[in-house]
């Protein structure tokens, strides 16, 4: 027992020390095999090392892992990795390039390193350069005043194998070049004042290269700008014949620019675009520009040009050219033209593109007499003081401008005229109503104040828009003139003029005179609706068509008489008036007289007359009545037609009537004619019932006959219904008792009323509810007598019943079973037989018992027994 406790104590001690590191007696692994998996250029710090697990022969099975520790030469501490023992190789990823990596491995019992061996000897792996070079800066010789083709220096570095300048590239404005081993490059073919874009891509000796080029740009200095050119106005011609001289600027000071030419461009200051450039040799001291406009500002610019075509910036100068263009006259006017009064003002319209017109120095000469113009805005004005009527004047005008330029003389002529009189006073001297074309008007002479030596005044007149009548000359002593026999309802236009002998003024303005309406209206036609044979007072109307040449017809004042009775127009428009006929009678002649008035009071002196006769056809609907006969009277019906009684139709002498059944054609009318007007009605007998009758009536007035007028009459049902057939299921030989009876019937009118129809079977009377009837209490093998009387919705019923008979089938003979109930030997005459009742399947419910009979074959009579079913 004591030994047991000692063992437990020792085990407890062992477990208590389990947390302390324990190194078992395992041999350290051999030096591991490792290699760098060479990556692509520019892969940088993404290198991979391949490690093979050392040989595990004789390694205990308690080893579950092999551990790797490694460190890059640039790292400050180791990195440790646990690899399962059954994994033979391992890859270390994302190793920095360009350095030394040390690697050791050891065995381990678990991933926590509870029990491990010692570390193996160290394996060293060298990692090559996989990082591209970089550029930190650049320089361009002479910056910022860079001449073309200046040397470019690139400052770069590489952490590994070093920059390979020979394989590096430089591109300037798309042109590829090579750098020297010192990182410099001298371009060629560059120009002044040009911007150059540079892109550099370096490579190192390990084949790495910059994936993103290093870029920059620079601008060469421009060719020096010339001094401002001297521009002078060297030849002052007239108008557009000016000449200017442009002096060459001072020569470029810096001979390194190799300037051999200079260029000149010019334009008017009002232009947008410059003219074409003129290129001059550097030895030309000046340039002349010809055919330049005067009175403007000229812009001139120059620049230097090198042998290779490079140019400096432009330098601009301006020069203003004075006014060398004479003023011009564009138009003239004389006040009142063409009826020019003496000493009327003369206006000269002139313009000058430069300094402006000097109106004070300008000259005007009229028929040799010199005058002075007065400026007023853009015009010159002059009023002579020596002129007379009807005289021609020759004018010459010369304009001067402020710069002293003189225009070519401008000449014209005009003639003064006699003054045109004012429009005359013209008055209508109206004649009486209906005077028509006998009107008069008077023309009064215009005043002649301040006009001397007038001897006559002339008058001319015309109807509006027509030709002028012959001119009437009047002595100046006559103050007016009257014209006669002028048309009424028109417009007169009148003009006058003055004359001094044969010298006449222009005609005056026109005076218009309106002469009123003195012509009566007239009736042009009439129209009566229904003419000629159907003029109906109830619906027709008379239309009077008239016209009036001016103010229009006064329909309200116009006079209408019909058979001597005054009437008025009940409706009218401009040229049509309507007469009401509603008070007139049929078949009557009427005489009409019309006198129209117009709005000026004129009226027809001769009435317009006509006559007409109204139609005999007065619309009416015949009065037709059915005289219904008793039910079942059938085709013995009667109807009554009353004679026509029509207001406004007088002296009716006879009347006619005719009738037919609806659907018959017009050859089947039944007509009664010449019925005396004192006969109030006609009754028609023996007419079919249940039909539609067409009736027409007309009337006569002696020999005149009206048209037919129609009515319809419905005659009701007076014919009883009929039984057409019957049906009993199983007939004739297999009819079960109480089988349903189906009655088929017809009715030509409103239809059979089954509720009022009757059926009698063997003297049992009942009303039908429908076309079917199911009897009760019937028996097999019985004959039944049936009588049916049908009624319809009009109350008609069959005079004689429809009768028939039928017999129900006999009671069916059943099949039955008879058995001997053997009583055993020696039982003698105590035998029994059993008769089994026949099946009741499909047996009518009226059978309630069954009967059995039996006898010995030697017997004559049967013995009978009745049993409940």
Secondary structure, 3 states (H helix, E strand, C coil): CHHHHHHHHHHHHHHHCCCCCCCCCCCCCCCCEEEEECCCCCCCCCEEEEEECCCCCCCCCCCCEEEEEEEECCCCCCEEEEEECCCCEEEEEEECCCEEEEEEEEEECCCCCCCECCCCCCEEEEECCCCCCEEEEEEECCCCCECCCCEEEEEEECCCCCECCCCCEEEECCEEEECCCCCEEECCCCCCCCEEEEEEECEECCCCECCCCEEEEEEECCCCCCCCCCEEEEECCCCCCEEEEEECCCCCCCHHHCEEEEEEEEEECCCCCCCCCEEEECCCCEEEEEEECCCEEEEEEEEEEECCCCECCCEEEEEEECCCCCCEEEEEEECCCCCCCCCCEEEEEEECCCCCECCCCCEEEECCEEEECEEECCEEEEECCCCCCCCEEEEEEECEECCCCECCCEEEEEECCCCCCCCCEEEEECCCCCCCCCEEEEEECCCCCCCCCCCEEEEEEEECCCCCCCCEEEECCCCEEEEEEECCCEEEEEEEEEEECCEECCCCCCEEEEECCCCCCEEEEEEECCCCCCCCCCCCCEEEEEECCCCCECCCCCEEEECCEEECEEEECCCEEEECCCCCCCCCEEEEEEECEECCCCECCCCEEEEEECCCCCCCCCCEEEECCCCCCCCCEEEEEECCCCCCCCCCCEEEEEEEECCCCHHHCEEEEEEECCCCEEEEEEECCCEEEEEEEEEEECCEECCCEEEEEEECCCCCCEEEEEEECCCCCCCCCCCEEEEEEECCCCCECHHHCEEEECCEEEECCCCEEECCCCCCCCEEEEEEECEECCCCECCCCEEEEEECCCCCCCCCEEEEECCCCCCCCCCEEEEECCCCCCCCCCCCEEEEEECCCCCCCCEEEEEEC
